[in-house]
C-alpha cells in the first residue's frame, strides 16, 4: 500500500505542477506556434496570436488534469 500512496502523491504533485506551470510550458516549448486555426482569416493578427496561446494553454492544462485525476483516484484506493 505504501507504493500506491507514493504513486498517488507523485501523480497529484506532477499534475498540479503541469497545471500551474502551463504558461511557462507553452512559452518555453513555443506550443502556440504549432497550433493550427481553421478560422484564421476571421481574426486580426493580435487576436489570432492570443487565440493560439489560449488554445495551447488549455491543452496543457487538460493534460495536467489527466495526470492529476488518477492520483486522486489512487488516494481514495490507497488511503482507505
C-alpha positions in Angstrom: 0.0 0.0 0.0 2.9 2.4 0.5 3.7 2.1 -3.2 0.2 3.2 -4.0 0.4 6.1 -1.6 3.7 7.3 -3.1 2.3 6.9 -6.7 -0.8 8.8 -5.7 1.1 11.7 -4.2 3.5 11.8 -7.1 0.8 11.9 -9.7 -1.0 14.7 -7.8 2.1 16.7 -7.5 3.1 16.3 -11.2 -0.4 17.0 -12.4 -0.6 20.2 -10.2 2.9 21.3 -11.4 1.9 20.9 -15.1 -1.3 22.7 -14.5 0.3 25.5 -12.5 3.3 25.9 -14.9 1.2 25.7 -18.1 2.1 29.3 -19.1 5.8 28.6 -18.8 5.5 25.3 -20.7 3.6 26.9 -23.6 6.1 29.8 -23.8 9.2 27.6 -23.4 8.2 25.0 -26.0 6.6 27.5 -28.3 3.4 25.5 -28.4 1.3 28.4 -29.5 3.2 28.5 -32.8 2.3 24.8 -33.5 -1.5 25.4 -33.2 -3.4 25.5 -36.4 -6.6 27.5 -36.7 -9.2 26.9 -39.4 -10.8 30.3 -39.0 -7.5 32.3 -39.1 -8.7 34.8 -41.6 -11.5 35.9 -39.3 -9.0 37.1 -36.6 -6.7 40.1 -36.5 -3.0 39.3 -36.0 -3.1 40.1 -32.3 -6.3 38.2 -31.7 -5.0 35.2 -33.6 -1.9 35.0 -31.5 -3.9 35.4 -28.3 -6.3 32.7 -29.5 -3.4 30.3 -30.3 -1.8 31.0 -26.9 -5.1 30.3 -25.1 -5.7 27.1 -27.1 -2.2 25.8 -26.3 -2.6 26.8 -22.6 -6.0 24.9 -22.5 -4.4 21.8 -24.0 -1.5 21.8 -21.5 -3.9 22.3 -18.6 -6.1 19.4 -19.8 -3.0 17.2 -19.9 -2.2 18.3 -16.3 -5.8 17.4 -15.3 -5.4 13.9 -16.9 -2.3 13.4 -14.8 -3.9 14.7 -11.7 -7.2 12.7 -11.7 -5.6 9.2 -11.5 -3.7 10.5 -8.5 -6.9 11.5 -6.8 -8.4 8.1 -7.5 -5.4 6.4 -6.1 -5.7 8.5 -2.9 -9.2 7.0 -2.4 -7.9 3.5 -3.0 -4.6 3.7 -1.1 -5.8 5.7 2.0 -8.9 3.6 2.6 
